[in-house]
């Protein structure tokens, strides 16, 4: 059991530091711990082995220099292609929101001539709503109550941030009856962008219209019978996609974080980061494929391949189990044939079932 001096108050630590100093402190603590572990390992080695390890560390250092150069060049390459994507995203925005029209095909023209004229819808209605609903990560966050508000979502963009390191998501909304904001943002601050190691996430505070908040619901409690009191109403938090803009935060108050609370907080932060990453890496670049559902089929294909691999492994294990059982049966059969009869029972010999095994054959052991 650890002593009191081994425990530290995370809130005291964070409160004593400015935001820009926290990343440096975390890296310093991490390096200090790693140095201590490395020292212990090296001291346990013989001088000859220690020299070999030092040579390996020199090789690793050269590798890390090359890797650092690779990351620099990759960042430049990514920035180059992000610029090339932008005109395509602009064109997509214009088509989705009906600010530009696509030239109809000959087949579309013939169909229009044979049908009665109706009021035309502009753009692609519910484009981003359906894209979010078709992704397995974001679909879990979208509730029925959210859908009407998400129909007003016009575009989603992302960009890298340098100070602090990380990325920012931007959600652009048309005027709507739910909230006053036209842009909702979500920023992820990373301690190490390549690992990645998340420091914190910050979201926009949503300015809801009265009675339109989707992250809370009104609960009414009836008064006791015979009472003239009015029904008691209170607000209660509820599930909503818009909770995404109110991410979990590391407590700043003067209190210790116990292990269970710290683990729960870590899980919430990882889940929040997974949602942001899915939007940045999957939905934004391939939005039309998520809208049509084609991206879902691709994901299902990948999952099927993984499941097939698992099934093949299970079958191999089952075959090995069957072979082991057959070997055990042959060994038992050999012992039975060599063993002399210990006495004359009714029938003159031991009861043998099947191919020489005594009693019932045990059931096959199959993994569930």
N, C-alpha and C positions, 0 to 999 in steps of 0.2 A: 504494500500500500504506500502511495507516495506521500511525502511529508508536505506541510503547508508551504515550505519554501519552494517546492517544485511546482506549485500552482501559481498562475498569474491571472490578473484581472484584465481580460481583453478590452473591456470598456475603458479602463484607466489608460491602457496603452494607446488606444485609438484617440482618446480625448487629448492626450498629451502631444499628439502629432498633427501637423497640417496634412491636408489631403495629399499634397505632392510629395510628402516625406514617407508616406506609408509603404509605397512600393519599394523604395530603397531599404527601408527597415526590414521588410519581409525577405528581400534578397540577401541582406546582411545576415539575418538569422539563419536562413537556409544554407548559406555558404559556411557559416560557423559550425552548424550541425554536421554538414558534410565533411568539413575539415577534421572534426573530432572523430568521426567514424573512420575516415581514411587513415588517420594517425594510428588508431587502435589496430586496424588491419595490418598496416605496414610493420608495426612493432612486433606482431606475432609471427612474421616471416623470417626465414634464415637470410643472412646477408646476400647469398647468391640469388635466391628467389626474389629478394627485394630489388636487386639490380635489374633483373629481368622485367619486373613490374614497372620500374622507372623507365626502362626502354619502351615498354608498351604505352606508358603515359605520354612519352614524347611523340610516338606515332599518333596517339589519340589527339594530341594538341594540333598536329599538322592537319589531321582530318577535320578538326573543328574549324580551323582557319578556312579550309576549302568550303566547308558547309556554310560558314558565315558569308563567304563570297557568293555562294549559290543563292542564299536567301536574299541578299542584296539584289542580285540580278533578277531573281524571281519577282521581287517587289516591283522592279522597274517594268518587267514584262507584263505583270498583272495590271499595272497602272496604264500601260500602253493599250491593252485590249479593253480595259474598262472605258477608255475614251472612244474606242471603235464601237462599243455596244451602245453608247448613249443615243446616237441618231435612231437606232432601231427601237430603243425604249420610248423615244419621243414619238415615233410613228405609231407605236403600239398604243400609247396614251391617246393620241388623236383619234384612232379608230375606235377604241373602247368607249371613249366619251363623246363620240359623234361630232367632233370638230372638223373631221375630214371624212369624206365618203369614198368608199371603194367602188371602182367601176364595175357595174353588174356584168355577168357573163351572158352569152347569148341564151343559154338555157334559163337563166333567171328572168330574162326579158320575156321569153315565151310564157313562162309560168305566171308572171305578173299580168300579162294580157288576158289570160284565161280566168283570172280571179277578180273578185270585186275589190275595189280600192278601199283600204282601211287606213286608219291613222297609223303612220309609220313610227316605230320606236327608234330613237337615236342610239347609235353606238351598239354596245353589247351589254344589255342589262345584267346586273348581278355578277359581273365578270369576276371581280376579286372575291366576292362572297363565296362563289362556287369553287374558286381555286383554293381558298382556305378550307372549305368543307371537304374537299377531296384529298387533302393531304392528311396522312395518318397522325401526324403530330399536332397540327393546328386544329384539326376537326374536333379533337377532344375538348378544346377550349371554347368552341362556338356553340352557344345555346340557342334555342328557338327565339328567346327574347332578343338576342343580339342580331338576328338576321335582318330585321327591318332597318336597323341602324347601319349595318355593314353594306347594305345596298347603295348607300351614299358614298362608299369608298371609291375614289377615282383613280388612285395610283399608290404604289408602294415603291420607295427608293431606299438605297443604302449607300453609305460612303465610309471610307476609312477615316479614322481620326488619329492625329499624331500626338496631340497634347490634351489629355492623356492618350496613350496608345489604346486602340480598340476600334469599334465601328458603331455607326449610328443608323437606325432605321427611321424612315419618315413615312407616315400614313397621311395622305391628302384626302380630305373629305369635302364634298359639296355641302352647301347650306342644308341643314337638316333640323328636325324638331326635337332632337335629343340633347345635343350639346352645342356650345357656341364656337368651340375650336374649329379651325379649318385644317390645322396640321397637328397631329399627335406624333411625338418622337419617343424613341427608346434608345438609350446609349449604353454600351457595354464598355467598361474600363478594364483593360487587361494589364496584369502585372507582367506577364510574359505572353506575347501574342502568338508565339510559335508553339508553346506547350499544348494548349493555351491555359493560362491561369487567370481566373476571373477575380478582380478585386471587388467590383460592385457594379450594379446596374441602376440607371436613373431613368424615370419615365415622366411624361407630361402629366401635370395635374389637370384632369378633365373638368371643364366648367359646364356642369349639367344644367339643363333647364329644370325648373321646379317640377317635381313629380316624375321626371324622366330618367333618373339615374338607374342604370342597368346593373350596377355592381351591388345594389342593395334592394331589398324588397320590404314592403310594409306589412307588418303583422298586426292584426287587430284582435284584441282579447275582449270578449263580451263580459259585461259586468254581471255580478250575481243577480239571480232572479229577485224581483221585488225592489231592486236598487234603481234609483233615478240617475245614477252616475252615467257619464258618457263612456262609450267603448274606449279602452286603452289601446293606443297605437304606438308601435315602436319600429325602428328600422333595424334590419338584420342583414349582414353581409351575405351575398349569394354568389354562385358560380357565374362567370361571365368572361368573354374574350377580353373585355376592357380592363379586367384585373391585370392584364399583361403590362399595363402602363403604371401599375403600382407594385413594383417588384419587391421581393424580400430584401431586407436590409440588416446589416450587422448592427446589433444594439449599441447605442452610444451611451446608455445610462450607466450609472455606477453600480454594476452588478456582475457577478460571475456567471459564466455560461457553462452549465453542466454538460456532460458528455452527450446525453440524449438530445438536449436542445441544440447543441452544436451539430450533431448528426442530422437532425431534422432540417436545420437551416441550410446545411450543405446540400441536402437532397433537393430542397426547394430552389436553391440557386442553380443547381445543375439542370433541373427541369426547365427553369426559366431560360437558361442559356440555350438549351436544346431547341426551344421554340424559336428564339431569335435566330439561331443558326439555320433552322429549317426554312425560315422565311428568306434569309439572305442567300443561302446556297442552293435552294431548290425552287421555291415558289417564284421569286423575282426573276431569275433567269429563264424559267420554263413555264411561265404563267399560263399560257394558252393550253399547254399539255395537261396542266392540273385542272383547268376549266373544263376541258373536254373529257377528262378522266383517263387519257392515254398514259399519263405519268403513273397513275395507279396501277395500270396493267404491267408497266415496267417494273414497279416495286414488287408486285405480286410474283413476277417471274423470278426476280432475285431471291425472294423468300422461298419459292418452290425449290430452287436449286439448293438452298441451304438445308431445307427439309429433306430433300432427296439424299444429300450427303449424310445427314443424321440417320436416315433410314438404312443407308448402306452400311454405316458403322454398326448400327444395332444388329443388322443381319449377320455381319461378320462375327460379332461377339456371340450371337446365338449359335452360329455354326461351330465356333470354338468350344462353346459350352457343350454342344451335342457330341463333338469329338471327344471331349474330356469324359463325358458320361459313358460313351461307348468303350473307351479305354478302361474305365473303372469296371464296367460290366464284364469285359473280357478277363480282367484280372481276377474278379470274383468267381467267374466261371471256372477259371483254371484251378483256383483254390478248392472249389467244390468237388471237381473231378478227382483231385489228388487226395482229398480227405477221406479216410476210411469210415465206414458206418460204425457209429458208436453203440449200436444195438438194434435188434430186430423189432421195428415197430409194426403196427398193422399195415400191411401192404409191402413190407420188406425193405423200403428205402425212404430217404428223406423226400418230402414233397418238393418237387421242382416245377417252377412255372416258366414258360417261355423257353429261352435257349440256355437253361442251366442256372438262372438266378433264383434264389430261394425267396418265396413270398411274392407279394405284388411288386411290380416295377415302380420305382418312385416317379412322380410326375416330373416332366422336364422343367428346368429352371429357366424361365424367360424373363428378360428385363421388361419392366413396365414402361 
